[in-house]
Amino acid sequence: MHYANKTLFDRAILRHTTLRNRLWRSATWLGLADTDGRVTTPIVETYRSLAAGGVGLIVTGLTSIASDDASIGGECKFYDESFIEGHCRLTEAVHRQGCPILLQTALVDGPIDTLTTLQVDQLVEAFGHAAQRAEKAGYDGVQIHAAHFFYLSKFISPLFNHRADRYAGAHILPAILAAMRSHTSDDFIVTMKINCSDEFPGGLTQQGFLEACRLVEGVDAIEVSANGTSRQGIRAGANEGSFLSAATALATTLDVSVALVGGLRSVDFINQVLDNTNISFVSLSRPLVCEPDLPNRWLQGNAAPSRCISCNSCYRTPGHQCVFNLKK
Ligand SMILES: Cc1cc2nc3c(=O)[nH]c(=O)nc-3n(C[C@H](O)[C@H](O)[C@H](O)COP(=O)(O)O)c2cc1C
């Protein structure tokens, strides 16, 4: 099937939810959770303003689902029911602006080869219960974070996974998807973000990526990234769409909705991608850090590219703000 002739501001369906356009806010860790990993007012305000800026779907920053996980600093946690209330504030604020929101479920790090099969079963079940809690907190769905050298991306990488049991290769992914489906309602969206390459010798290749995606064809969408994410030196019209060829290959090969992330900066380029490929969604991180209302600006006819210069200073500012917009 060919799904070309699409444009950014089409309405689009993700599972049973209608999005007002094809633009996602790619998961972006804010570093603003309190010391227990709980949602704070600045987090709620950041997502409220993104939703008010017109984006079609928000994916939260990575949220750890285990109490004993490693930390990257100020990330949200969601490992038991006591976290639900804080996340309810967040989902309500975003929904009031007409925008659906997915929780990015993640583990930061942990052992792989030394876990027993039973221990991996328990970990899989923990992802299922995290999805269940996310639904209780009002999320429209979740994203499984299997990219950027966080735990699941290592788990499916031949560099790290030498298992010979049923969790060899990328087989943990369909198990997590099944656990999430079994604990959530039929409307609940489950997406995945995955590396199209580890960009390391001996790591996941594009062929391994396509094989991993084939295992989870029942997922509602796959967002295509790679370990070399947040590339610097992106210029509109010159070198946009860092992982376009892998995302196009996925959208051509499998019957799954594909979201392209990484280095998208202009509505002209985005519309070319949507018009010429089977890719269904596009996803932005740093351009929305820089201009949370970029979607509305483009919708209102100001098609100037994102003002983001891809300097990556936002990784180091309080609340991961754009260095040119710093409030404090
Ligand atoms: C400050 C910052 C935090 C990020 N946090 C996450 C995260 O929590 N989860 C994730 O999957 N990607 C994360 N990313 C990567 C982005 O989602 C995206 O894949 C990458 O920046 C490339 O897209 P861009 O060129 O539109 O910025 C982060 C990026 C930035 C700049």
The ligand as an SDF file (V2000), in Angstrom:
LIG
                    3D

 31 33  0  0  0  0  0  0  0  0999 V2000
   17.4180   17.9720   25.9980 C   0  0  0  0  0  0  0  0  0  0  0  0
   17.0490   16.7120   25.2710 C   0  0  0  0  0  0  0  0  0  0  0  0
   16.5040   15.6470   25.9730 C   0  0  0  0  0  0  0  0  0  0  0  0
   16.1420   14.4660   25.3010 C   0  0  0  0  0  0  0  0  0  0  0  0
   15.5290   13.4590   26.0060 N   0  0  0  0  0  0  0  0  0  0  0  0
   15.0820   12.3510   25.3470 C   0  0  0  0  0  0  0  0  0  0  0  0
   14.3150   11.3720   26.0200 C   0  0  0  0  0  0  0  0  0  0  0  0
   13.9980   11.4890   27.2130 O   0  0  0  0  0  0  0  0  0  0  0  0
   13.9200   10.2810   25.3100 N   0  0  0  0  0  0  0  0  0  0  0  0
   14.2220   10.1260   23.9830 C   0  0  0  0  0  0  0  0  0  0  0  0
   13.8290    9.1240   23.3780 O   0  0  0  0  0  0  0  0  0  0  0  0
   14.9220   11.0530   23.3110 N   0  0  0  0  0  0  0  0  0  0  0  0
   15.3420   12.1740   23.9500 C   0  0  0  0  0  0  0  0  0  0  0  0
   15.9900   13.1660   23.2570 N   0  0  0  0  0  0  0  0  0  0  0  0
   16.2320   12.9840   21.8000 C   0  0  0  0  0  0  0  0  0  0  0  0
   15.1060   13.6290   20.9920 C   0  0  0  0  0  0  0  0  0  0  0  0
   13.8390   13.0730   21.2560 O   0  0  0  0  0  0  0  0  0  0  0  0
   15.3590   13.5120   19.4740 C   0  0  0  0  0  0  0  0  0  0  0  0
   15.3670   12.1260   19.1300 O   0  0  0  0  0  0  0  0  0  0  0  0
   16.6790   14.1400   19.0320 C   0  0  0  0  0  0  0  0  0  0  0  0
   16.9360   15.3660   19.7180 O   0  0  0  0  0  0  0  0  0  0  0  0
   16.6820   14.4540   17.5250 C   0  0  0  0  0  0  0  0  0  0  0  0
   15.5840   15.2680   17.1690 O   0  0  0  0  0  0  0  0  0  0  0  0
   15.7170   16.8610   16.9160 P   0  0  0  0  0  0  0  0  0  0  0  0
   16.7300   17.0610   15.8290 O   0  0  0  0  0  0  0  0  0  0  0  0
   14.3310   17.2720   16.4940 O   0  0  0  0  0  0  0  0  0  0  0  0
   16.1620   17.4800   18.1790 O   0  0  0  0  0  0  0  0  0  0  0  0
   16.3560   14.3580   23.8930 C   0  0  0  0  0  0  0  0  0  0  0  0
   16.8930   15.4420   23.1990 C   0  0  0  0  0  0  0  0  0  0  0  0
   17.2220   16.6220   23.8600 C   0  0  0  0  0  0  0  0  0  0  0  0
   17.7710   17.7790   23.0660 C   0  0  0  0  0  0  0  0  0  0  0  0
  1  2  1  0
  2  3  1  0
  2 30  2  0
  3  4  2  0
  4  5  1  0
  4 28  1  0
  5  6  2  0
  6  7  1  0
  6 13  1  0
  7  8  2  0
  7  9  1  0
  9 10  1  0
 10 11  2  0
 10 12  1  0
 12 13  2  0
 13 14  1  0
 14 15  1  0
 14 28  1  0
 15 16  1  0
 16 17  1  0
 16 18  1  0
 18 19  1  0
 18 20  1  0
 20 21  1  0
 20 22  1  0
 22 23  1  0
 23 24  1  0
 24 25  2  0
 24 26  1  0
 24 27  1  0
 28 29  2  0
 29 30  1  0
 30 31  1  0
M  END
$$$$
